[in-house]
Amino acid sequence: MVEDKKYPETVVAAVIYNDQGEIFLTKSSKWGEYWQIPGGHVEPGESCVDALKREIREETGLEVDNLKLNDLQDCVYPKEFARKAHFVFLDYSAHLAGGELAEKNREMEEYQWIKPEQALKELKLNPYTKISMEKFMENRKNDYAGLYKRALADYQNLLKQTAKEKMEFAIYANEIMLKEILPVYDHLKMAIEHHHGEAADEWLTGVKHVVKQFKDVLEKIGVMEIKTIGEKFDHTSMEAIKNEETDDEKLDGLVASQMKAGYKLNGKVIEAAKVVVYKMKS
């Protein structure tokens, strides 16, 4: 009979899972007919993680990574165990990283890889292993739910980004097209301004109507002519061709006349207006 310990024993154990979704269970005479997860005692001067990796390597020959603490259990004098003992279990999950399965030994008299759901239904598990497995499955379910939510959020962000890129492409495509159309529009307006004679009146009325239709269509797709004459010169939307001297301080910096119209597409300047600007005489 082993003498009772004076203090509770710290034990680390792990639900080891592989890439096929199976977990690793063992049997030893210490727990009688019950299946268990592998683990062992933490030695003085040893971290819990290092102890767990060492115990798994010594008992099973397996190497693990991605260790995650799942639960803490009090195990006070378990009737299923071979001796009277008080354990504090630190239960982890761990991914199978490699190694070569060891030969059967006192700590691993039997072993098997099995789906956790199947193990809970078909195997006689020690009660602490059962709790640890249920906790592992609950955490995995929450992890998958979190991954799904993150994936869904990423997908929704992708849809938004794609829609934004499509809109930007459409605007850019419109800009290229408009740079071809706007000179024609300008020429129509110039033709109206420079008509001569009464014979041209009917023709002029028709052209004015076309220009009005043209303007309405352009405004519907976001094209606005930049206001210039009488406005303060704006270097972001206007280009000064020359200056016109003035004695009137109130006119200083204002646009005197427009040489060529400028345009904005949805607020972005696509064609700067070419203007003449008043400037005070020196």
ABEGO torsion letter per residue (X at the ends): XBBBBABBBBBBBBBBBBAAGBBBBBBBAAAEABBBBBEEBBBBGBBAAAAAAAAAAAAAGBBBBGBBBABBBBBBGBAABABBBBBBBBBBBBBBAEEBBBBBBAABABBBBBBAAAAAAABBBBAAAAAAAAAAAAAAAAAAAAAAAAAAAAAAAAAAAAAAAAAAAAAAAAAAAAAAAAAAAAAAAAAAAABBEAAAAAAAAAAAAAAAAAAAAAAAAGBBBBBABGBBBBAAABBBABBBBBABAAABGBBABBABBBBBBGGBBABBBBBBBBBBBX
